[in-house]
Amino acid sequence: MAQQTAATRQTYNFNPGWKLHVGDLSAAENPGFDDHTWKPVTLPYAWNEDEAFKKSIEDLSTGIAWYRKHFTLPANSQSSKVFLEFEGIRQAGEFYLNGKFIGRHENGVMAFGFDISALIIPNQENVLAVKIDNAWNYKEKATNSGYQWNDKNFNANYGGISKNVRLHITGNVYQTLPLYSTLNTTGNYCYAKDFNIIGKSAVVVSESQVKNESSTDQKLVYEVELKDLDGKTVKTFTSAETTIKAGDTLTLKAEALVTGLNFWSWGYGYLYTVTSRLKSAGKIIDELSTKTGFRKTGFKNGMVYLNDRVLMMKGYAQRSSNEWPAIGLSVPPWLSDYSNRLMVESNANLVRWMHITPWKQDIESCDRVGLIQAMPAGDSEKDVTGTRWDQRKAVMTDAIIYNRNNPSIIFYECGNESISAAHMQEMKDIRNLYDPNGGRAIGSREMLDIPEAEYGGEMLYINKSATKPLWSMEYARDEALRKYWDEFSPPFHVNGAGPKYKDADASDYNRNQDSFAIEDVTRWNEYYQERPGTGTRVSSGGVNIIFSDSNTHHRGEENYRRSGEVDAMRITKDAYFAHQVMWDGWVDAKKTGLHLIGHWNYKAGIKKNVYVVAAGDKVELILNHKSLGFGEKSNGFLFTFRNIAYQDGTIRAISYSSAGKKLAETQLKTAGRPAGLKLTAIKNPNGFKADGDDVVLVQVEVVDQDGNRCPTASNMISFSLNGPAEWRGGLAQGPDNYILAKDLPVESGVNRVLIRSTTTAGQINLTAKAEGLQTANLSFETLAVKTKNGLSAQLPSDGLKPNLSKGATPPGPSYTVTRKSVKIASAEAGANNDKAILSFDDNELSDWVNDGRVATAWIKYTLAKESSVSAVALKLNGFRTKIYPLRILVDGKVAFEGNSTPSLGYFTANFKAIKGKTVTIQLAGSGKEKENSNIGVEVNGKKLDDGVERAETKLKGGLSIIEAEIYEQPQG
């Protein structure tokens, strides 16, 4: 919650001026302890940050570290309330102020705080000491239980005070902080209701929990002022006067109809400042400002609605650490915006943070960039009971209260695996108590047949629903190193080549860039085929794991996960642009999307397939003004041109509509010989701050004499840095992944490095050299940041502007109806007739199966009305691995005869429309397994979901249908 100083409330940035010692020391909590030799740091700062991406997740260092801070409060604050707010630590901490123990926090995820009013020494130096323990096996003191999410697979262990800290000073009558588990307070709650999207109006509500810690009763008026992005007052409204008795806590509320609202939307991070004031006898005694946005949501008909418009979920499952090399998660807010906005620019609308609640900085960043969030609390891969379940509920409670004013959060996720109906209801009760009006669905992974969940979805296969939305929690997770273009480009990596993973083939986790992009197209297209507009039961989308390469569990040859559509330095891979094409639209993809995969710098004589990702109907390839014809279309968006002979020059791709109208054009040009280096600074839009935390991201490219990047260059670059700055470096394949090295190579012609400011302002000079290439130089200036007595009035995210690039929610429908479901009235079958209804019950965990004989391998559906049937979609048991020879009849006439194809869920038989009232599906022969029997097996040997386990489907005449859907073409 962004909070600014006003009236008697002051909020300070408490990040400056800390000291760090790695290791345990006795008496370090004492205020007189000598810490002058300790390392000075600015928070957020993980004490093992040097290891980020250098070590595999399980090898990240753990142990004890001490942090200390000396500070003095402003004059005249001796009678005030004083609070500390920590956005989070890893894992657990014991806190001491002026030698006195003030509390402990242990869950390693959520924000927490302390009321330090009674221990503050006015007008003198105070000393805060924190003992941090980031052990993987840390156990909660009160219960002797570990935490389920303190896991070596997914929760990168950057130890210490790795998130922001603030200090608040208020009067004795004040609006509380949303820090429930430690302060038992709930803070402010802003929301809107009674939306009129077309009319741009809603009733805006602000509620604040208020404490009266004065010695007298207080008569208060609660006043709310709403300001737009330009700081203009839109509306001011008040509550009736209320008396709060001394020592009491009460919630005050005010609401008003507001017109001319700009609704928060995808890629349109429009935020308002809601200032809530406590006024006594007309005088402001407390004032709190909250950044928030207003949007309307809906979760029905198997779809997600944002501002009354259907939005298919498209995005990434991203590690909540959202980490960078040699820094970990503790980056400045502008860099969080840079990374998260890249997701939006790939046309993602959703980030599903994984396993634990992300820190407040990333949550607020998603508000600004216009990126929907699915917020977990704390979990691992299974449901739990007892203390560990209580821990999960406690974290969810804290997370909801702390983050309920952030409009980008639209989903609360209760687990990365299905939880019981009873547990789901417990979580739902927490949401209903603390966020009943926020317009957020609460659910968990899977939950296909648990009505208590308001959304769900599996991983790695397709679910559809006519009721609650189901979106895939992970639909693709293969890995590819950005360095590997294809087998024809240096370093000539053969697709799939690499070591085994746990003694199993790991080809899918050692892909080249072109293979990686193609696999993403193949996977997404199956979901796209079941999008809204394709029937009553639809898929509401899915997320690709992950967005950026991650210092977490990996299956490929490197010691970190390379499933990202960008690498760890946020340099794009081809798969990023493939998604940009496929995801460009709320549901239906805009026809203008086009991307030519790869580069155009090969050796003479090379022949290779050229791939284009396009949303158009056909694509033409032109090499040096000569047409090479039209590509072979597959998987909805992929166009393949086979065995193209390389020639220096320009290769162009042009996409067309089916009527021949030109839609888009793109090209690749052959770069010349490497001639020099080019440096580009990507930095804080408000200037590079000399606060010891800010960074500049510098891109280095090998370019030809015309400034074009050389896409196959791998030159070693030597950097030299002068001035008040700290080298954090970059990442490349090689010893220790070149972490912190000042000599590191470009990969595919480009790399990036991070440089961190110190607390001294001044000019910084960076030089990059490479043998035989022209040297590049770059200079930048850091700006002084005012800090006094350990406090700064400048909060880290101050001045950051929202992304409004996609504009407000467009009017009108977001999809075209391409087929219409025909209602099934009843069914009869050759065997197990009483179970036939289970094949059209909108429940993918139930099925109809025959007795394994060909003679009984049929089911006949009677339609609610005579219809012109043109397609049948089937979710067959063994959908990944089994091929069924099928015959489909409409009123006894053969409409389709052929084999089903293995898929991520659904096989659709399309045929010339036949009018009738019955549809019969028969097994025309015995089914067979797909040739690649490992298609449904993970590299660890675990079988992937492949339907409902049935022995009958192993028999020669086995037929099992999980869901059957029958369609006709829409009229008109």
N, C-alpha and C positions, 0 to 999 in steps of 0.2 A: 504494500500500500504506500504510494508516494505521499509523504507528509511534509508540509512546509511550515516554517515558523510564522507565528502570528499571535497577537495578544499575549497571554501568559504562557502559551505553549511554545516551546522551542525544540526542534529536532536537529540533532547534529550527526554528521558523518563521523563515526567512531573508528574508522579504518586506519587513520594515520598514526604513526608513532609507536608501533609495537616492537617488542624485542623477543627473539626466539632462541631457545636452546633445545637441541635434540638430545634426548636422554633424560633420565630421572635424576633429580637432585633433592636432597633433604633441605627443608626450610625455605624452599623457593617461593612459598606462599607468603612469607613474611615481608612486610613493606620495606624493611631495611636491608633486605638481601641485595648483595652487590651483583648487579646485572650489566655493568658497563661493558663487559667483553662480549655480551650476547649479540647475535646478528640483528641489526635493525631491519624491520620489514613493514610494509604496508599491507593491510588486509584487503581483500581475501588472499590467503597465502597458505598453500599446502607445504608442509615441511619436506615432503618427499617429491616435490614437483619435478626435480631433475630426472626422475625415472619414468615420467609419463611418455609412453610409446618406446622407451628404451627397454623396459622389462615387460615380460608377459604379465598379465593381471595377477596371477597367483604368486608372482615373485616380487610384487611391490612391497617395499619395506614397511614394517609395522613396528610399533613400540610406543614409548612415552616421549612426549615433547611438551615443553613448557613455553607458554606465551605470557609476557608481562607488558603492562601499559601504565605509564605515569600520566596523570591528567589532573587539571584543576577546573572546577566549574566556574562559570561566569559569576561576577559579584551579584549580590542580592538574590541568590537562589537558595539560601539556607532554609527558608520555610516552605520550599517547593517539594513536590513529588518528583522523584528521579527514577527512571526506568532504563534498563539495558535491554535491547532487542537484538538477538543473534538470529540471523537467517538460517543458521545451521552449522554443525561441526561434524567431523568424522573421526572416531565413532562416538566416543563418550568423553565427557569433561567434568572436572571438579573445579568450582569457581570460588575464588577468595577475594574479598575486598578489604584492603587494609588489614590483612592477616586473618580476617574472620570468614569462615566457610559460609557461602551464601546459597549454595545449591549445586545440583548435579543434573546433567542431561545426558541420556544414554542411547537414544534410538538411532542416531546417526543420520537422520533424514530431515526432521522438521525444525521450524523456527521455535524459539523459546525466549523467555525473558525473566528478568529479576527486578523486583522492587528494591532499590538500594538506598531509598530515602533515609533510613535510620542510621546507615553506616557511613554516609558521606561526611567528610570533614570539610566544612565550608571555608572558603578562602585559603585553602591549603592544598598541597599536592596529595592526591589519592593514588593508590596503587592497586590495580586489578591483576590478579595472577590466575592463570588457567592451566590446569594439568590435563593434557589430552592423551587418550589411549585409543589407538586405531587397530587393535588386535582383531584378526579375523574371527577369533573364537571368544570375543568379549561377551561376558554374561552380565545381565542386568543384576544389580546388587540386591534388590528386594526379592527377586524371584529365582535367582541363579539360573536363569534361562537366557540362551542366546537369542539373537534376532534372525528371523527367517531370511531376511533380505541382505544380511551381511555375508554376501555370497561371492565366491571367487570366480564365478562365471560371468556375471553381468554388472556387478557394482564396483567399478574401479575405485580402489582404495587410496584416495588422495587425503592423507591424514592431516589433522589440525583444524584451524579455524579457516576453512576454505570458502566461506561465504561472508557476506557483508554484515557489519555491525552498526547499530545506531544507538544514540542516547537521547532520551526524551525527558524534557523538564516541563511539568504542568503545575497548575495550581492544585489546591486540595479538593476542588470540585471539578471533575474532568471526565472526558470521554475515554473509556478504557482502550487498551490495546488488544488485538485479536490473538492473544497468546494463551490458549486455554489450559494446557496441561500444567504449566508452571505458575501462571498468574490467576487461573480460573476466571478469565475474563474473555469476552467475545467481541469487543470493539464495535465498529460501524458496519452496517449492512445497507447497501444501495441496490435497488433493482427497479424495474419498470413493469407495469401491467396495463391492461386495457389498451393494447396496441391498435393503432390504425396505421398500417404500413403505407397504404396509398396516400392517406391524409397526413402522414409524417407527424403523428402525435402519439403520446402515451402518457399515462400517469406515472410520474417519477416519485419514488419513495426513498426516504433515508431514515434509518433507525440507528440510534446510538445507545449503547449501554453506558450509563452515567453513574459514577460513584461520588458520594458526598462524604469526604473524609474530613470535613470541617467540624467544628464543635456546635454548629447551629443548623437549624432547618434552612433550606434554600428554596426560594420561589424562582423557578426558571422558565424561560421561553426558549424553545428549540427552534432555531432559524436555519434555513437551508438556502444557499445561493448556488445556482447552477451557471457555470461559465463554459462557453464553447472553446474551440481550439485557438481562437484568436484572443481569448481572454475577455470576450464580451459577455456581460451578464445577460442570460437568457430568461431567468426566472428567479425570484426570491419568494419563499413561502415559509410559514411558521406554524408551530403547534400552539395550542392553548397553554396558558401558564400552568405549570405543574409544581407542586411542592414535594421536595425530596427531603426526608428527615435525615438528620445527622446520623452518619454511619450506614445509611441505606444505599442500595444499588437499585436502579430503575432503568427501564428502557424508554427513551423518548423517541417520538416518531412524528414526521411531517410528510405530507404528500400533496401533489398538485398536478393538474393536467398541464402538459407542456406541448406546445405546437412548434412546427418548423424543425423537428428533430432530425439529425443525421444519424441513421442507424449504423452501428458497427456491422461490418460484413467481411467476407473473405477478400483479402487484399485491400481492405479499406478500414484501417485501424483508427476510426474516428473516436476520440476520447473526450469526455467532458471532465471538468473539475467540479466536484461536488464539495462545497465547503459547508460543514455543519458547525453551528455555533451554539454555545450556551450563553444566554444573556440573563443577567440579574439586574433588575431595576434599570433596564435599558443599556447596561454596560456589558460588553463582551468579556467573559471570564475564561472561556476556552474556545479554541477554534481549530478544527481539523480539516485538512483538504485531502480528498481522495480522487485519484484518477480512475475513471470507469467509463464504460460504454454501454449502450442499450441495444438489444437485439431480441427478436422474437424467434423462438424455436418450436419445433414440433417433431414428434417421433411416432409415426403411425403409418399404416399401409405398407410396412416394410421399408419405409423411406425416412430420410432426415430432411426436415424443412428449416430453412433459415430465412427469416423475414418473409414468410409465406411462399418461398420458392424452393423447389426440390433441389438438393445438393447431393450428388453422389460423392461419398467419401473417397478421397484420393490423397495419399501422402506416405508418410514414413513412420515406422516404429523406430524411435531413436533412443539410445541410451540416455538416461536422465543426467548423466555427467556431462554430455555434450562437449567432450573434452578436446584439448589441443596438445600437441607435442610440447614437452618441457615446461608446461604450465598446468596442465590438467583442466579442471573446470573453472579455475579462478581467473577468468578473463574480465576485462572491463565491459560495461553494459553495451557500448556501441558495437563491440565485436560480437556480442550475443545477437544484436540486431542484424549485423552483417550476415551471420551464419543462418539465422532463422528466416531472414528475408530471402536468402538464396532458395530456401524451400518453396516459398511463395512464388518466386520467379521461375521455378520449375513447374509451376501450376499445381503444386500441392495445396490442398486446403486444410489438411489435418496432420498434426504430429501426435502420435501416440507415444508418450514418454513411458519407459519400460521399468516396471517393478517398484520404483520408488518415486515419490513426489519430487519434481525438479525444484531447484531453488527459485526463490521469488524473482530473481533477476531474469531468468528465462521466461517465467510466466508473464511478467510485465512486458518483456520483449515481444512475446507473441501477441499481446494486446496491441502493441504499436504496429507490428508488421501485418496484422490481419490474418493470423494463422490459428485455426481452431485447435484446441488441445483436448486430448483425453488424459486426464490426470489420475494416476494410480496413487495409492497411499504407501503401502509397504507389503511386499509379498515375494514369493518364489514360485516354484512350478506346481504347487499343490495346495489344496485346502488343509487347514490345520485345526487343532482344537486346544482347549485349555489356555495356558498363559500366552502361547504364541498367537492364538486368535484374539485374545484380549489386547495384545500389543498391536495387532493390525487394526482393530477397532479404534484404539487410542490415536494411532497415527492418522486414520481417516478423519476422525473428529477434528484433530488439530488442523489437518490440511484443508478441510472444508471451511472451517471458521476463518483461517488465515487467507484463503484464496477466493472466497465467494464473491468478491467484488470485481474479479477479473473476467471481463466478458468473453474472452477467447476460450475459456474452459466451458465446454459443452457436454463433456462426458466425464463421469466419475467411474473409474475402473477399480473393482474390488478384488481382482486377482488375475494372474497370468495363467490360470487354469480354472476350470469350473469349480464353483463353491456350492454348498448345499442350499436348498431353498430356505432353510431356517437362517443360515448365515446371510444369505442375500437379503432377507427381510430385516435382519439386524442392521445391516449397512444402510438399507433404505430408510429405516427409522432414524438413523443419524442424519441422513440428508434431509428428511422431512422436518426434523427438529431445528436444524441450524441453517438450512438453505431451502425452505419450502417454496420460494418464489423466484429462484434463479434461472429457471428454464433449462435445467440440466438433467440428462438421463443418467441413471445409475445402473451399472451392470457389471459384467465380468467376461473374460474369455469363455467361449463355448456358450453355455446357458440356453441351448437351443430349445429345450423343453421345460424350462423353469419360468413360469409366468411372472414370478416376482421380479425378475430382471427386466429392465426397460430397453436394453439392447444387448447384443452378444455377437458371437461369431467365432469361428474356428481359425486355425492357422493352416496354410498350405493347401486348402481346398475351399470350394465355393459352397456357401449356404445361401438359401433364398427364403423369403418370408412374405406373408401377406399382412402381418401384424407388426411386431416390433422390428426395427431395423437390425439386420445382421450384416456386419462388415468383417472382412478377414483381418485378423490381428497381425498376421505375417503372411504375405502371399508369395514372397520370393526372398531368398537369403543366400544365394550363391555369392562367391567372392571373386574379385579380379583386381590385380595390381594395376594402377593407372599407367605404369611404365610400359606395360605390355600392350602394344597396339594389336599386332597379329603376328603370325609366324613368318611373314615376309619383311618385317621391320625390325631393326635392332631393338632388343637383343635376341630376336628370332625365337621367341618363346612359343612352343607348340601348345595350342589350346589344350588345357587339362593337365599338362605336364607338371609334376610336382610329387612330393612325398605322400604316402598314404596317411590317413588319419585313423588312429586306433586300429591299424592293420586292415583298413578298408579303403577301397578306391575313393579318392577325394578329387576327382576331375572337376566336379561342379564348383569346387572351391579354389581352383587354380585356373580360372578362365582368362582369356584375352579380352580386351575391351570390346571388340566387335561381337564376340560370342556372348559376353555379359549383357550387352545392350539387346541383342536378339532374344535372349532368354527372358529379359524383362518385358519385351513386346509380346512374346508368346504367352507369358503368364497373365499379363494384364488384359489381353484381348479376351480371354475366357470370362473374366469378370464383366468386361464391357458388353459382351454379348447378352448378359443377363441383367443389364442396367434398367433403371426405371424407364417405363415406356414399352417394355417387352412382355408385359403380362401382369396378372394380379400378384403373383409371387415374383419378387425381384431380389437381386443382390444390391445392397446399398454401398458396395465398394470394398475398399481394403487398403492396407498400408504395406509398403515394402520395407523390410528390415535390411539395412539401416540407411540413414541419410549420409553420414560422414564416417569414414573409416574410424574404427574405435579400438581403444586399448582394453578390449574385453575378450571374451571367449572367441576362439578362432578355430577354423578347420583347415585353412590353407597353409602355404609354406612359410609365411611370415609369422612373427609372434604377436600379431594383433589382427583384428578382424577387418577385412577389406571388402565388406559387402556394400560400402557406401557408394552413392551416386556421385559423391565428391570424395577426394582423399582427405586425410586428416588436416591438411592446410587449406581445405575448401577449394581446391582446384578441381574443375569439373572433369568427369569421365563422359564418354559418349552416351552412357545410359541416362545421364542427367537430361540431355537434349531429347532423347527418345521419350522420356516422360513428359517433357515440355510439350511435345507434339500431341501425345495421346490424352493428356489431362487438360487441354486448353478448352475449357467449357464447364458449366455447372454440372451437366450430365453429358449431353451429346458433345463430341469433340468438334471444334471449329475446323472447317475444311482447309484452312490455310496453313495448318501446321506442316513443317517440312524440315528434315534434317538428313544430311548426307554423312554417313558414318565413316569415321577414320580420317586419313590424311591423303595427300597426293604427292609423296616423295619416295619413289621406289627405284630400284635398279632396273636398267634396261632389260627387257626380256621377261619380266615378271608378268604372270597372268593370275588374276585373282577375282573372286566374286566381289562385287560392289553392292553395298546394301544401303537402302534409303528407307527412312521412317517417315511416313506421310499419312495425313488424314484425308487426302484427296482420293479420287477413284482410280486414277492411273498416274504413272510417273514415267517421264522420258529422261534418258541420260544422254548428254551431249559431251563429247570429248573433242576439244579444239575445233569447235564449230561443226563437227560431224555427229549426226544422230546415231546412237547405238540402239535405238528402238525403245520399247516399253518394257518395264520390269514385270517379273512374275510376282503377282500379289499373293500373300499368305498371311495368316494370323491378323487379318483386319488392317494392319498398319505397315506391314513389311513388304518391301519391293526388292527383289533380288535380280541382279544382272550378272550372269555367269561368265566366268573366264574372260574378263576384260583385260586386254593387253595394255600394259602401262605405256604411256607416252608423257614426256614432260609437257606441261602446259596447264590448261584449265579444264576441269571436269565439272559440268553443271547438271543439276537435277531440276526438272520442272514438273510440277504437279498440275493435274487437270481434273475437272469435273467429268462425270460420265458423258456429258454433252460436248466435251472438248474445250470448255472454258478454262483458260489459264488461271490457276489459283495462287501459286507461289513459285519462287525460284531461289535456289541457293547454289553455292559453288565452292570448290576447293582449288587452290592454285599451288603449283609447284614452287616451293621456296628455293632461293639460290643457296650458294655455299655459305656456311657460317662466316660472318664477318665481325660481329661485335656482340656486346651485351647491352641489355636494356633493363633499367630499374624503374619500377613504378611503386609509389607509396600508396597504400590503402590505410587511411587513418581516421581517427575520431573526427566527425564533422564539425565539432566545436573546438577543434584544436588539440594538439598533442600535449597532454597535461603532465606537468612535472610533479606527480603525486606518488611515484614509486609503484604504481599499479597499471597505469595506462600503457598501451603498446601501439606500435605501428607495424603493420603487416606489409612487408616489402616483397614484391614479385620480381624475379630475375628471369629474363628470357635470353636465349641465344637467337640472334636475328641475322638475316642476310643484309646486303648493302642497302636494300630498300626498306629495311625495318620490319620485314615479315618474319614471324617466328619460324625457326627450323624444327619441324615436328619430330625428327628422329635424332636430334642432338642429345648427347649425354655428357657434355663437357664437365670437368671438375671446375668448380668456381671457388676462388679464394677471396674471402671477405676480410676487410679491415674496418674497424669501427673506432671512431674518436668522438669524444664529447661525453656529456653526462647521460649515459645510457648503459643498459645491461643487455648483453647478447643472450637471446634465448634460442635462436637458430631455427632449423627446419627439420625435414624428414626425408630420407631417401633409402633405397635398398642398399644395405651394406653393413659394416661393423657397427653394432649398437644402434642401427638405423640412423646413424649420423646425428643422433641427438646431441645438441649443444656444440657440435663441430662447426668451426669457422671455414672449413673446407668441405664442401659437399657438392654432389653433382646435380645438374638439372636432369629431369626425366621427361622424355618426349618434348624436349626443348624448353621446359619451364620448371621452376620451383619457387618456393616462398620461404621467407624467414621472418621470425618475430624479434622485435627489439623493444625492450621495456625501458620506460623512463626511470630516472632516479628522482629524488626529492629536490634536486638542484636544477633550476631552469637554465637553458642555454642552447647553443647550436650543436647539432650532431651531424657528423659526416660519415657517410658509408661509401666504401669503394669496393667494387667487384672486379676481379681479374680472372682471366682464363688464358691459357697458353694459346698464342696465335690469334687471339681475338682482341678487338678494341675494348679498352677498359671503360667501365661506367661508374659514374659518381652520382651521389644523391645527398642532399642536405635538407635538414628540417630542424625546426626550432621547437623546444618545449616551453610551455606557458606556466608561469608560477601559479601555485595554488595556495591560497591563504589558509594557514592553520595556526591556531593559538591554543596553547596549553593542552595539546593533544586532541583538539576539537576543530572540525571544519564545518562551516555553514553550507558548503557546497556538496550536495549529495551526488553520488556517482552517476546517476542517470539524468541529472538536470540538463535541460536544453535539448534532449533527443526528440526529434520530430517523428510523427507517425507516417507510415506508408499509406498513401491514398491512391496508389497507382491503378488499381482495378476499378475504382469508382464505386458508387453506391450499388446496392443490390439491383440488378436490372429488372424491369417489369416483364411480365409475360411468362409463359411456360419455359422450362429449361430443357425439355426433351420433346421429341416427336414420338407419338405412339406408332410403333412398327408392327405390332401384332397384338391381338386381343384374346384374352383367355376365354375359353368356353367352359361354363360351369358343368361339372360332372354331378349327375343326380345319384347314380348308384353304380355298383360294379358286381360282376360275378366272375368266378375263376375256376380253372380246372382242378384246383386243389386248395384247401384252406380257404374256402369261400368266405367264411366269417371274418377273415383277416384282410379281405380285398380292400376294405375301406381305408386301411392303413397306408395304402399307396397314394392316397390323395387327401391326407389329413393335415397338411402343412406342418408336419413334424418329421425332420430328417433323422430322427433317432428311432423311428419305427418303420416297418416295411411289410410288404406281402411277399411270401415265398411259396413256391409250389413244393411238391414232394420229391423233386429230383428226376422225374420222368419226363421225357419229351412230350408224351401224350397229354400231360396235364400242364405243360408250360405255356399257358395262355391266360389272359385276363381280358374281360370285355367290359367296356365302360358305356353306360347309357347317359347321354347328354341331357341337360335340362331342356334344351330346345334343339330343333334341327338346325345345323350350322354347316357352312362351307369350310370344312376342316382343311388346313393347309400345312400344319406342322404339329409335331408331337415332341415334347421335351421329356427326357427320362433321366432320373437319377437312379442308376442301376447299382446294385451291390457289386463291389469290385470295380468301381468306376475308374480307378487308376490302372488296374492290372489286367482286367478281363475284357475280352471281345465277345460280344453276343451276335450271332446271326439272327436278324429279326425280320419279321414280316408284320406290316401294319395294314389293317383293313378298315375301311369306312363303309358301314352298312354292307359288309361282305365283299366289297371291291378292294383289290390290292392297291394301296396307295404308295407303299414303300416296301422295298425288299433289299436288304444289304446288311453290312456289319456295323455294329456300334463302334465308336472309336474311344480308346481310353482318354481320360480327361481329368481335370481338377474337380469334376462334379457332375456336369450335365452333358448328355448327348442329345442333340436335336436333329430329328429327321424332318427335312423340308420336302414338300412334294406339291404337285399340282392340286389345287383345291378340289375336293369332292364333297358334295352335299350329303349329309346323313345325320343320323341320330345315335349311332353306335360306333365306337372305335375299339377294335380288337388288336391286341399286341400278342404276337406268338413268337416262340422260339422256333426258328426254322431249322435248327440243327443243334449240335452240341457247342457250348461255349468253349473258349480256349484262353489260356493265359497269354498276355502280351509277351513277345519274344524276350525283352529285357526284364527278367524277373526281379531285378533289383530296383525297378522304378518306384516301388512303394516302400523302400527300406532306407532308413537314414544310415549315415556312415558309422554310427555306433551300433547298428544292427536293429534298432527299434523300428517296428513296423509303423509306417504312416497310416493315418486314417484312410480307410478304403471302403467305408460303408458299415453296415450292420453285420456282425460276424454270423455267418450261416453255413452250416455243414452242407446243406442241400446244394449250394452253388458250386461245390466242388464236384458234384455228380454230373454225369454226361448231360442230363436234361434239366439241370437246375436253372431257374429263372427267379430273380428277386428284384422287385421294384420298390425303391424307397419313396420316390415321388414321381407321379406322372402328371403332365400338364398338356392340355390340348388347346390349340390356337386356331383362330381364323384371322384373315386380314382385316384391318380396320376399314370401315366404310368411309367413302369419300377420299 
